[in-house]
Amino acid sequence: NRGESFTFTINAEDPNGQTDIASVFYRLYKTDGTMVVNSQGISEFPMFDDGNSTNNGDKTAGDGIYSVILNFPASQPIGVWKFEFQAKDKGTPFKLSNMITSNLIVN
C-alpha cells in the first residue's frame, strides 16, 4: 500500500567471494513501463549489506544478503511496478550477474 514502508532483500554471491562484489542494485519501472530516474540522473539504486537495519533494512553485515527499505508515496500511481535486481563485481572489466525481475502491485 502506498505510504507503507517495506523491505526488499536479495542474496548475492560471487565465485571469487563476497569481497569481489562491488555493488548490488535495482532498477525500477513505473506502471506505464518508464524507468525511474532520480533528479541526479541515477537509475541504478543501491542495496546494502551493512547491517544497518534501521536505515537500510539489512540485518547482518557481510552475509551476502542485500536489503533496501522502500515506500511508495500517495502521489505515485497504483498498479504493477517492475523491479530489476543485479550485482556488479570488481573485475576489470566488471561483470554483471543475471538479472532477477520482480513485479510489485502498489495499492
Biopython code that builds the backbone (N, CA, C, O; Angstrom):
import numpy as np
from Bio.PDB.StructureBuilder import StructureBuilder

atoms = [
    (1, "ASN", "N", (0.827, -1.191, 0.000)),
    (1, "ASN", "CA", (0.000, 0.000, 0.000)),
    (1, "ASN", "C", (0.867, 1.247, 0.000)),
    (1, "ASN", "O", (1.908, 1.297, 0.654)),
    (2, "ARG", "N", (0.426, 2.245, -0.737)),
    (2, "ARG", "CA", (1.173, 3.498, -0.753)),
    (2, "ARG", "C", (1.270, 4.045, 0.668)),
    (2, "ARG", "O", (0.334, 3.937, 1.461)),
    (3, "GLY", "N", (2.425, 4.633, 0.967)),
    (3, "GLY", "CA", (2.659, 5.219, 2.277)),
    (3, "GLY", "C", (3.174, 4.249, 3.319)),
    (3, "GLY", "O", (3.546, 4.675, 4.412)),
    (4, "GLU", "N", (3.209, 2.952, 3.019)),
    (4, "GLU", "CA", (3.716, 1.950, 3.956)),
    (4, "GLU", "C", (5.101, 1.492, 3.524)),
    (4, "GLU", "O", (5.316, 1.167, 2.356)),
    (5, "SER", "N", (6.042, 1.464, 4.466)),
    (5, "SER", "CA", (7.400, 1.010, 4.161)),
    (5, "SER", "C", (7.453, -0.510, 4.080)),
    (5, "SER", "O", (6.703, -1.211, 4.758)),
    (6, "PHE", "N", (8.353, -1.000, 3.240)),
    (6, "PHE", "CA", (8.594, -2.439, 3.110)),
    (6, "PHE", "C", (10.070, -2.636, 2.793)),
    (6, "PHE", "O", (10.750, -1.701, 2.371)),
    (7, "THR", "N", (10.557, -3.837, 2.993)),
    (7, "THR", "CA", (11.973, -4.146, 2.758)),
    (7, "THR", "C", (12.091, -5.213, 1.690)),
    (7, "THR", "O", (11.433, -6.251, 1.750)),
    (8, "PHE", "N", (12.952, -4.939, 0.698)),
    (8, "PHE", "CA", (13.334, -5.930, -0.301)),
    (8, "PHE", "C", (14.683, -6.486, 0.108)),
    (8, "PHE", "O", (15.562, -5.733, 0.528)),
    (9, "THR", "N", (14.860, -7.799, -0.009)),
    (9, "THR", "CA", (16.170, -8.416, 0.217)),
    (9, "THR", "C", (16.470, -9.344, -0.946)),
    (9, "THR", "O", (15.574, -9.918, -1.564)),
    (10, "ILE", "N", (17.769, -9.473, -1.224)),
    (10, "ILE", "CA", (18.209, -10.374, -2.284)),
    (10, "ILE", "C", (19.581, -10.923, -1.900)),
    (10, "ILE", "O", (20.416, -10.201, -1.355)),
    (11, "ASN", "N", (19.802, -12.192, -2.185)),
    (11, "ASN", "CA", (21.078, -12.827, -1.884)),
    (11, "ASN", "C", (21.992, -12.710, -3.103)),
    (11, "ASN", "O", (21.589, -13.045, -4.217)),
    (12, "ALA", "N", (23.219, -12.237, -2.895)),
    (12, "ALA", "CA", (24.184, -12.116, -3.987)),
    (12, "ALA", "C", (25.441, -12.900, -3.639)),
    (12, "ALA", "O", (25.973, -12.790, -2.534)),
    (13, "GLU", "N", (25.905, -13.692, -4.596)),
    (13, "GLU", "CA", (27.118, -14.490, -4.416)),
    (13, "GLU", "C", (28.036, -14.272, -5.606)),
    (13, "GLU", "O", (27.579, -14.002, -6.717)),
    (14, "ASP", "N", (29.333, -14.393, -5.364)),
    (14, "ASP", "CA", (30.330, -14.294, -6.430)),
    (14, "ASP", "C", (31.273, -15.483, -6.287)),
    (14, "ASP", "O", (31.683, -15.800, -5.170)),
    (15, "PRO", "N", (31.632, -16.154, -7.389)),
    (15, "PRO", "CA", (32.538, -17.305, -7.285)),
    (15, "PRO", "C", (33.897, -16.944, -6.687)),
    (15, "PRO", "O", (34.605, -17.810, -6.174)),
    (16, "ASN", "N", (34.260, -15.650, -6.756)),
    (16, "ASN", "CA", (35.525, -15.203, -6.171)),
    (16, "ASN", "C", (35.362, -14.711, -4.737)),
    (16, "ASN", "O", (36.310, -14.184, -4.155)),
    (17, "GLY", "N", (34.186, -14.875, -4.165)),
    (17, "GLY", "CA", (33.938, -14.488, -2.782)),
    (17, "GLY", "C", (33.164, -13.189, -2.663)),
    (17, "GLY", "O", (33.066, -12.411, -3.612)),
    (18, "GLN", "N", (32.616, -12.976, -1.475)),
    (18, "GLN", "CA", (31.797, -11.786, -1.206)),
    (18, "GLN", "C", (32.564, -10.490, -1.426)),
    (18, "GLN", "O", (31.976, -9.485, -1.826)),
    (19, "THR", "N", (33.855, -10.498, -1.173)),
    (19, "THR", "CA", (34.649, -9.264, -1.308)),
    (19, "THR", "C", (34.804, -8.834, -2.763)),
    (19, "THR", "O", (35.257, -7.720, -3.026)),
    (20, "ASP", "N", (34.436, -9.697, -3.713)),
    (20, "ASP", "CA", (34.528, -9.334, -5.134)),
    (20, "ASP", "C", (33.255, -8.642, -5.637)),
    (20, "ASP", "O", (33.198, -8.221, -6.792)),
    (21, "ILE", "N", (32.244, -8.523, -4.787)),
    (21, "ILE", "CA", (31.013, -7.840, -5.187)),
    (21, "ILE", "C", (31.197, -6.344, -4.980)),
    (21, "ILE", "O", (31.419, -5.882, -3.861)),
    (22, "ALA", "N", (31.104, -5.601, -6.063)),
    (22, "ALA", "CA", (31.250, -4.141, -5.980)),
    (22, "ALA", "C", (29.949, -3.479, -5.557)),
    (22, "ALA", "O", (29.962, -2.543, -4.757)),
    (23, "SER", "N", (28.820, -3.958, -6.088)),
    (23, "SER", "CA", (27.538, -3.370, -5.739)),
    (23, "SER", "C", (26.395, -4.294, -6.126)),
    (23, "SER", "O", (26.518, -5.137, -7.014)),
    (24, "VAL", "N", (25.297, -4.110, -5.441)),
    (24, "VAL", "CA", (24.035, -4.751, -5.780)),
    (24, "VAL", "C", (23.032, -3.611, -5.891)),
    (24, "VAL", "O", (22.983, -2.729, -5.033)),
    (25, "PHE", "N", (22.238, -3.638, -6.949)),
    (25, "PHE", "CA", (21.358, -2.509, -7.199)),
    (25, "PHE", "C", (20.053, -2.984, -7.831)),
    (25, "PHE", "O", (19.920, -4.135, -8.248)),
    (26, "TYR", "N", (19.097, -2.063, -7.886)),
    (26, "TYR", "CA", (17.843, -2.345, -8.583)),
    (26, "TYR", "C", (17.500, -1.180, -9.501)),
    (26, "TYR", "O", (17.895, -0.037, -9.271)),
    (27, "ARG", "N", (16.760, -1.508, -10.538)),
    (27, "ARG", "CA", (16.148, -0.517, -11.412)),
    (27, "ARG", "C", (14.645, -0.641, -11.192)),
    (27, "ARG", "O", (14.136, -1.724, -10.902)),
    (28, "LEU", "N", (13.951, 0.464, -11.330)),
    (28, "LEU", "CA", (12.526, 0.482, -11.061)),
    (28, "LEU", "C", (11.783, 1.048, -12.268)),
    (28, "LEU", "O", (12.196, 2.050, -12.851)),
    (29, "TYR", "N", (10.683, 0.395, -12.634)),
    (29, "TYR", "CA", (9.870, 0.823, -13.765)),
    (29, "TYR", "C", (8.452, 1.115, -13.293)),
    (29, "TYR", "O", (7.837, 0.305, -12.598)),
    (30, "LYS", "N", (7.944, 2.274, -13.677)),
    (30, "LYS", "CA", (6.595, 2.693, -13.308)),
    (30, "LYS", "C", (5.543, 1.825, -13.991)),
    (30, "LYS", "O", (5.857, 0.977, -14.827)),
    (31, "THR", "N", (4.312, 2.055, -13.622)),
    (31, "THR", "CA", (3.201, 1.270, -14.173)),
    (31, "THR", "C", (3.069, 1.425, -15.682)),
    (31, "THR", "O", (2.533, 0.538, -16.346)),
    (32, "ASP", "N", (3.553, 2.544, -16.238)),
    (32, "ASP", "CA", (3.488, 2.755, -17.695)),
    (32, "ASP", "C", (4.722, 2.226, -18.415)),
    (32, "ASP", "O", (4.850, 2.389, -19.628)),
    (33, "GLY", "N", (5.643, 1.585, -17.666)),
    (33, "GLY", "CA", (6.838, 0.983, -18.262)),
    (33, "GLY", "C", (8.051, 1.887, -18.318)),
    (33, "GLY", "O", (9.124, 1.438, -18.720)),
    (34, "THR", "N", (7.919, 3.156, -17.927)),
    (34, "THR", "CA", (9.078, 4.053, -17.959)),
    (34, "THR", "C", (9.982, 3.803, -16.754)),
    (34, "THR", "O", (9.515, 3.560, -15.642)),
    (35, "MET", "N", (11.287, 3.870, -17.007)),
    (35, "MET", "CA", (12.271, 3.662, -15.949)),
    (35, "MET", "C", (12.318, 4.881, -15.029)),
    (35, "MET", "O", (12.259, 6.020, -15.491)),
    (36, "VAL", "N", (12.425, 4.632, -13.736)),
    (36, "VAL", "CA", (12.558, 5.710, -12.761)),
    (36, "VAL", "C", (14.008, 6.199, -12.772)),
    (36, "VAL", "O", (14.944, 5.414, -12.623)),
    (37, "VAL", "N", (14.169, 7.501, -12.950)),
    (37, "VAL", "CA", (15.482, 8.153, -12.904)),
    (37, "VAL", "C", (15.344, 9.306, -11.926)),
    (37, "VAL", "O", (14.447, 10.137, -12.068)),
    (38, "ASN", "N", (16.241, 9.365, -10.917)),
    (38, "ASN", "CA", (16.099, 10.437, -9.930)),
    (38, "ASN", "C", (16.633, 11.762, -10.469)),
    (38, "ASN", "O", (17.119, 11.824, -11.599)),
    (39, "SER", "N", (16.544, 12.808, -9.671)),
    (39, "SER", "CA", (16.913, 14.156, -10.112)),
    (39, "SER", "C", (18.399, 14.286, -10.429)),
    (39, "SER", "O", (18.810, 15.253, -11.070)),
    (40, "GLN", "N", (19.216, 13.317, -9.985)),
    (40, "GLN", "CA", (20.651, 13.327, -10.277)),
    (40, "GLN", "C", (20.992, 12.443, -11.472)),
    (40, "GLN", "O", (22.167, 12.224, -11.766)),
    (41, "GLY", "N", (19.979, 11.938, -12.159)),
    (41, "GLY", "CA", (20.197, 11.109, -13.332)),
    (41, "GLY", "C", (20.512, 9.656, -13.018)),
    (41, "GLY", "O", (20.957, 8.918, -13.897)),
    (42, "ILE", "N", (20.289, 9.236, -11.784)),
    (42, "ILE", "CA", (20.607, 7.861, -11.368)),
    (42, "ILE", "C", (19.400, 6.961, -11.599)),
    (42, "ILE", "O", (18.278, 7.290, -11.217)),
    (43, "SER", "N", (19.656, 5.808, -12.236)),
    (43, "SER", "CA", (18.595, 4.830, -12.465)),
    (43, "SER", "C", (18.927, 3.474, -11.845)),
    (43, "SER", "O", (18.094, 2.567, -11.854)),
    (44, "GLU", "N", (20.141, 3.332, -11.306)),
    (44, "GLU", "CA", (20.534, 2.116, -10.595)),
    (44, "GLU", "C", (20.650, 2.478, -9.119)),
    (44, "GLU", "O", (21.567, 3.190, -8.710)),
    (45, "PHE", "N", (19.696, 1.973, -8.321)),
    (45, "PHE", "CA", (19.599, 2.348, -6.918)),
    (45, "PHE", "C", (20.241, 1.275, -6.038)),
    (45, "PHE", "O", (19.986, 0.086, -6.230)),
    (46, "PRO", "N", (21.076, 1.688, -5.068)),
    (46, "PRO", "CA", (21.855, 0.726, -4.295)),
    (46, "PRO", "C", (21.037, -0.070, -3.288)),
    (46, "PRO", "O", (20.019, 0.383, -2.766)),
    (47, "MET", "N", (21.530, -1.272, -3.044)),
    (47, "MET", "CA", (21.054, -2.111, -1.950)),
    (47, "MET", "C", (22.240, -2.279, -1.006)),
    (47, "MET", "O", (23.378, -2.016, -1.393)),
    (48, "PHE", "N", (21.987, -2.714, 0.225)),
    (48, "PHE", "CA", (23.012, -2.650, 1.263)),
    (48, "PHE", "C", (23.183, -3.971, 1.997)),
    (48, "PHE", "O", (22.217, -4.685, 2.268)),
    (49, "ASP", "N", (24.443, -4.279, 2.312)),
    (49, "ASP", "CA", (24.802, -5.442, 3.141)),
    (49, "ASP", "C", (25.668, -4.927, 4.286)),
    (49, "ASP", "O", (26.779, -5.408, 4.507)),
    (50, "ASP", "N", (25.139, -3.938, 5.012)),
    (50, "ASP", "CA", (25.918, -3.234, 6.018)),
    (50, "ASP", "C", (25.448, -3.443, 7.457)),
    (50, "ASP", "O", (26.025, -2.872, 8.383)),
    (51, "GLY", "N", (24.416, -4.249, 7.653)),
    (51, "GLY", "CA", (23.915, -4.491, 8.995)),
    (51, "GLY", "C", (23.119, -3.343, 9.586)),
    (51, "GLY", "O", (22.761, -3.390, 10.763)),
    (52, "ASN", "N", (22.835, -2.325, 8.812)),
    (52, "ASN", "CA", (22.076, -1.168, 9.297)),
    (52, "ASN", "C", (20.587, -1.416, 9.049)),
    (52, "ASN", "O", (20.036, -0.988, 8.034)),
    (53, "SER", "N", (19.951, -2.108, 9.985)),
    (53, "SER", "CA", (18.549, -2.471, 9.800)),
    (53, "SER", "C", (17.619, -1.264, 9.903)),
    (53, "SER", "O", (16.548, -1.254, 9.296)),
    (54, "THR", "N", (18.017, -0.259, 10.656)),
    (54, "THR", "CA", (17.167, 0.922, 10.823)),
    (54, "THR", "C", (17.037, 1.710, 9.530)),
    (54, "THR", "O", (15.926, 2.051, 9.125)),
    (55, "ASN", "N", (18.155, 2.005, 8.875)),
    (55, "ASN", "CA", (18.136, 2.835, 7.668)),
    (55, "ASN", "C", (18.000, 2.050, 6.373)),
    (55, "ASN", "O", (17.410, 2.537, 5.409)),
    (56, "ASN", "N", (18.546, 0.830, 6.344)),
    (56, "ASN", "CA", (18.611, 0.086, 5.088)),
    (56, "ASN", "C", (17.862, -1.240, 5.101)),
    (56, "ASN", "O", (17.680, -1.852, 4.048)),
    (57, "GLY", "N", (17.423, -1.695, 6.273)),
    (57, "GLY", "CA", (16.705, -2.956, 6.371)),
    (57, "GLY", "C", (17.586, -4.178, 6.404)),
    (57, "GLY", "O", (17.083, -5.301, 6.424)),
    (58, "ASP", "N", (18.910, -3.984, 6.411)),
    (58, "ASP", "CA", (19.839, -5.120, 6.384)),
    (58, "ASP", "C", (20.134, -5.582, 7.809)),
    (58, "ASP", "O", (20.546, -4.789, 8.656)),
    (59, "LYS", "N", (19.920, -6.873, 8.063)),
    (59, "LYS", "CA", (20.070, -7.392, 9.421)),
    (59, "LYS", "C", (21.509, -7.712, 9.805)),
    (59, "LYS", "O", (21.915, -7.466, 10.941)),
    (60, "THR", "N", (22.296, -8.267, 8.858)),
    (60, "THR", "CA", (23.654, -8.727, 9.197)),
    (60, "THR", "C", (24.640, -8.272, 8.135)),
    (60, "THR", "O", (24.476, -8.592, 6.958)),
    (61, "ALA", "N", (25.651, -7.536, 8.535)),
    (61, "ALA", "CA", (26.664, -7.049, 7.598)),
    (61, "ALA", "C", (27.494, -8.206, 7.049)),
    (61, "ALA", "O", (27.864, -9.122, 7.784)),
    (62, "GLY", "N", (27.782, -8.152, 5.745)),
    (62, "GLY", "CA", (28.707, -9.088, 5.121)),
    (62, "GLY", "C", (28.188, -10.494, 4.897)),
    (62, "GLY", "O", (28.978, -11.391, 4.603)),
    (63, "ASP", "N", (26.873, -10.722, 5.028)),
    (63, "ASP", "CA", (26.346, -12.084, 4.854)),
    (63, "ASP", "C", (25.876, -12.378, 3.434)),
    (63, "ASP", "O", (25.388, -13.473, 3.156)),
    (64, "GLY", "N", (26.022, -11.398, 2.527)),
    (64, "GLY", "CA", (25.620, -11.599, 1.143)),
    (64, "GLY", "C", (24.144, -11.340, 0.892)),
    (64, "GLY", "O", (23.673, -11.494, -0.235)),
    (65, "ILE", "N", (23.410, -10.948, 1.925)),
    (65, "ILE", "CA", (22.006, -10.593, 1.756)),
    (65, "ILE", "C", (21.918, -9.069, 1.744)),
    (65, "ILE", "O", (22.197, -8.407, 2.743)),
    (66, "TYR", "N", (21.527, -8.535, 0.601)),
    (66, "TYR", "CA", (21.453, -7.084, 0.394)),
    (66, "TYR", "C", (20.005, -6.644, 0.562)),
    (66, "TYR", "O", (19.082, -7.340, 0.139)),
    (67, "SER", "N", (19.814, -5.492, 1.180)),
    (67, "SER", "CA", (18.474, -5.028, 1.520)),
    (67, "SER", "C", (18.301, -3.557, 1.196)),
    (67, "SER", "O", (19.270, -2.817, 1.029)),
    (68, "VAL", "N", (17.035, -3.151, 1.112)),
    (68, "VAL", "CA", (16.686, -1.744, 0.959)),
    (68, "VAL", "C", (15.264, -1.561, 1.487)),
    (68, "VAL", "O", (14.391, -2.397, 1.254)),
    (69, "ILE", "N", (15.045, -0.455, 2.202)),
    (69, "ILE", "CA", (13.710, -0.100, 2.672)),
    (69, "ILE", "C", (13.121, 0.902, 1.679)),
    (69, "ILE", "O", (13.759, 1.895, 1.328)),
    (70, "LEU", "N", (11.910, 0.630, 1.238)),
    (70, "LEU", "CA", (11.244, 1.485, 0.262)),
    (70, "LEU", "C", (9.821, 1.793, 0.705)),
    (70, "LEU", "O", (9.264, 1.119, 1.571)),
    (71, "ASN", "N", (9.249, 2.817, 0.099)),
    (71, "ASN", "CA", (7.816, 3.059, 0.196)),
    (71, "ASN", "C", (7.386, 3.862, -1.017)),
    (71, "ASN", "O", (8.186, 4.567, -1.633)),
    (72, "PHE", "N", (6.139, 3.746, -1.341)),
    (72, "PHE", "CA", (5.572, 4.492, -2.454)),
    (72, "PHE", "C", (4.690, 5.592, -1.879)),
    (72, "PHE", "O", (3.682, 5.293, -1.238)),
    (73, "PRO", "N", (5.045, 6.859, -2.092)),
    (73, "PRO", "CA", (4.209, 7.961, -1.605)),
    (73, "PRO", "C", (2.819, 7.914, -2.249)),
    (73, "PRO", "O", (2.635, 7.324, -3.314)),
    (74, "ALA", "N", (1.854, 8.542, -1.587)),
    (74, "ALA", "CA", (0.474, 8.568, -2.072)),
    (74, "ALA", "C", (0.353, 9.186, -3.459)),
    (74, "ALA", "O", (-0.618, 8.929, -4.171)),
    (75, "SER", "N", (1.330, 9.999, -3.848)),
    (75, "SER", "CA", (1.282, 10.655, -5.159)),
    (75, "SER", "C", (1.638, 9.713, -6.310)),
    (75, "SER", "O", (1.435, 10.067, -7.472)),
    (76, "GLN", "N", (2.162, 8.530, -6.014)),
    (76, "GLN", "CA", (2.564, 7.595, -7.065)),
    (76, "GLN", "C", (1.369, 6.773, -7.547)),
    (76, "GLN", "O", (0.451, 6.500, -6.773)),
    (77, "PRO", "N", (1.377, 6.379, -8.822)),
    (77, "PRO", "CA", (0.231, 5.629, -9.355)),
    (77, "PRO", "C", (0.136, 4.211, -8.791)),
    (77, "PRO", "O", (1.145, 3.579, -8.480)),
    (78, "ILE", "N", (-1.087, 3.734, -8.671)),
    (78, "ILE", "CA", (-1.298, 2.350, -8.268)),
    (78, "ILE", "C", (-1.148, 1.463, -9.503)),
    (78, "ILE", "O", (-1.278, 1.926, -10.636)),
    (79, "GLY", "N", (-0.876, 0.199, -9.267)),
    (79, "GLY", "CA", (-0.716, -0.748, -10.359)),
    (79, "GLY", "C", (0.552, -1.552, -10.194)),
    (79, "GLY", "O", (1.133, -1.600, -9.109)),
    (80, "VAL", "N", (0.981, -2.183, -11.274)),
    (80, "VAL", "CA", (2.146, -3.070, -11.247)),
    (80, "VAL", "C", (3.416, -2.278, -11.558)),
    (80, "VAL", "O", (3.546, -1.684, -12.629)),
    (81, "TRP", "N", (4.335, -2.279, -10.620)),
    (81, "TRP", "CA", (5.664, -1.686, -10.774)),
    (81, "TRP", "C", (6.659, -2.835, -10.937)),
    (81, "TRP", "O", (6.525, -3.869, -10.284)),
    (82, "LYS", "N", (7.650, -2.658, -11.800)),
    (82, "LYS", "CA", (8.635, -3.714, -12.051)),
    (82, "LYS", "C", (9.985, -3.329, -11.451)),
    (82, "LYS", "O", (10.461, -2.207, -11.624)),
    (83, "PHE", "N", (10.590, -4.283, -10.741)),
    (83, "PHE", "CA", (11.939, -4.138, -10.200)),
    (83, "PHE", "C", (12.866, -5.094, -10.934)),
    (83, "PHE", "O", (12.501, -6.242, -11.189)),
    (84, "GLU", "N", (14.068, -4.625, -11.277)),
    (84, "GLU", "CA", (15.125, -5.478, -11.830)),
    (84, "GLU", "C", (16.310, -5.399, -10.882)),
    (84, "GLU", "O", (16.808, -4.311, -10.591)),
    (85, "PHE", "N", (16.760, -6.551, -10.399)),
    (85, "PHE", "CA", (17.876, -6.622, -9.459)),
    (85, "PHE", "C", (19.095, -7.203, -10.155)),
    (85, "PHE", "O", (18.983, -8.143, -10.942)),
    (86, "GLN", "N", (20.273, -6.632, -9.856)),
    (86, "GLN", "CA", (21.503, -7.116, -10.466)),
    (86, "GLN", "C", (22.686, -6.789, -9.565)),
    (86, "GLN", "O", (22.625, -5.866, -8.753)),
    (87, "ALA", "N", (23.764, -7.555, -9.717)),
    (87, "ALA", "CA", (25.008, -7.303, -8.980)),
    (87, "ALA", "C", (26.127, -7.050, -9.978)),
    (87, "ALA", "O", (26.099, -7.528, -11.112)),
    (88, "LYS", "N", (27.116, -6.284, -9.522)),
    (88, "LYS", "CA", (28.281, -5.953, -10.338)),
    (88, "LYS", "C", (29.518, -6.359, -9.535)),
    (88, "LYS", "O", (29.597, -6.096, -8.335)),
    (89, "ASP", "N", (30.484, -7.001, -10.200)),
    (89, "ASP", "CA", (31.690, -7.386, -9.470)),
    (89, "ASP", "C", (32.803, -6.347, -9.667)),
    (89, "ASP", "O", (32.643, -5.372, -10.402)),
    (90, "LYS", "N", (33.930, -6.582, -8.991)),
    (90, "LYS", "CA", (35.037, -5.619, -9.020)),
    (90, "LYS", "C", (36.033, -5.884, -10.139)),
    (90, "LYS", "O", (37.041, -5.184, -10.238)),
    (91, "GLY", "N", (35.778, -6.870, -10.977)),
    (91, "GLY", "CA", (36.715, -7.204, -12.046)),
    (91, "GLY", "C", (36.889, -6.086, -13.057)),
    (91, "GLY", "O", (36.083, -5.159, -13.140)),
    (92, "THR", "N", (37.968, -6.202, -13.826)),
    (92, "THR", "CA", (38.216, -5.251, -14.910)),
    (92, "THR", "C", (38.344, -6.056, -16.194)),
    (92, "THR", "O", (39.329, -6.779, -16.347)),
    (93, "PRO", "N", (37.418, -5.970, -17.106)),
    (93, "PRO", "CA", (36.183, -5.193, -16.968)),
    (93, "PRO", "C", (35.244, -5.883, -15.982)),
    (93, "PRO", "O", (35.330, -7.095, -15.785)),
    (94, "PHE", "N", (34.351, -5.116, -15.364)),
    (94, "PHE", "CA", (33.429, -5.699, -14.390)),
    (94, "PHE", "C", (32.426, -6.602, -15.104)),
    (94, "PHE", "O", (32.155, -6.448, -16.295)),
    (95, "LYS", "N", (31.895, -7.533, -14.349)),
    (95, "LYS", "CA", (30.866, -8.443, -14.858)),
    (95, "LYS", "C", (29.575, -8.167, -14.111)),
    (95, "LYS", "O", (29.585, -7.787, -12.940)),
    (96, "LEU", "N", (28.459, -8.364, -14.809)),
    (96, "LEU", "CA", (27.143, -8.238, -14.206)),
    (96, "LEU", "C", (26.541, -9.621, -13.989)),
    (96, "LEU", "O", (26.747, -10.534, -14.789)),
    (97, "SER", "N", (25.811, -9.759, -12.918)),
    (97, "SER", "CA", (25.125, -11.016, -12.631)),
    (97, "SER", "C", (23.921, -11.174, -13.553)),
    (97, "SER", "O", (23.589, -10.284, -14.336)),
    (98, "ASN", "N", (23.286, -12.321, -13.436)),
    (98, "ASN", "CA", (21.996, -12.481, -14.088)),
    (98, "ASN", "C", (21.030, -11.470, -13.463)),
    (98, "ASN", "O", (21.227, -11.029, -12.331)),
    (99, "MET", "N", (20.009, -11.117, -14.199)),
    (99, "MET", "CA", (19.026, -10.156, -13.710)),
    (99, "MET", "C", (17.831, -10.900, -13.133)),
    (99, "MET", "O", (17.319, -11.842, -13.738)),
    (100, "ILE", "N", (17.396, -10.470, -11.967)),
    (100, "ILE", "CA", (16.197, -11.013, -11.352)),
    (100, "ILE", "C", (15.118, -9.942, -11.427)),
    (100, "ILE", "O", (15.331, -8.807, -11.000)),
    (101, "THR", "N", (13.968, -10.300, -11.967)),
    (101, "THR", "CA", (12.865, -9.367, -12.122)),
    (101, "THR", "C", (11.739, -9.743, -11.161)),
    (101, "THR", "O", (11.400, -10.916, -11.006)),
    (102, "SER", "N", (11.171, -8.731, -10.526)),
    (102, "SER", "CA", (10.047, -8.948, -9.617)),
    (102, "SER", "C", (9.034, -7.842, -9.825)),
    (102, "SER", "O", (9.393, -6.667, -9.910)),
    (103, "ASN", "N", (7.784, -8.213, -9.906)),
    (103, "ASN", "CA", (6.708, -7.234, -10.031)),
    (103, "ASN", "C", (6.057, -7.022, -8.673)),
    (103, "ASN", "O", (5.914, -7.959, -7.887)),
    (104, "LEU", "N", (5.668, -5.794, -8.407)),
    (104, "LEU", "CA", (5.032, -5.438, -7.149)),
    (104, "LEU", "C", (3.748, -4.669, -7.457)),
    (104, "LEU", "O", (3.764, -3.693, -8.208)),
    (105, "ILE", "N", (2.656, -5.110, -6.881)),
    (105, "ILE", "CA", (1.386, -4.407, -7.050)),
    (105, "ILE", "C", (1.274, -3.353, -5.958)),
    (105, "ILE", "O", (1.297, -3.669, -4.769)),
    (106, "VAL", "N", (1.153, -2.103, -6.377)),
    (106, "VAL", "CA", (1.029, -0.988, -5.457)),
    (106, "VAL", "C", (-0.447, -0.573, -5.413)),
    (106, "VAL", "O", (-1.077, -0.327, -6.441)),
    (107, "ASN", "N", (-0.971, -0.504, -4.187)),
    (107, "ASN", "CA", (-2.364, -0.100, -3.982)),
    (107, "ASN", "C", (-2.423, 1.284, -3.364)),
    (107, "ASN", "O", (-3.510, 1.803, -3.114)),
]
sb = StructureBuilder()
sb.init_structure("model")
sb.init_model(0)
sb.init_chain("A")
sb.init_seg("    ")
for serial, (resi, resn, name, xyz) in enumerate(atoms, 1):
    if name == "N":
        sb.init_residue(resn, " ", resi, " ")
    sb.init_atom(name, np.array(xyz, "f"), 0.0, 1.0, " ", f" {name:<3s}", serial, name[0])
structure = sb.get_structure()
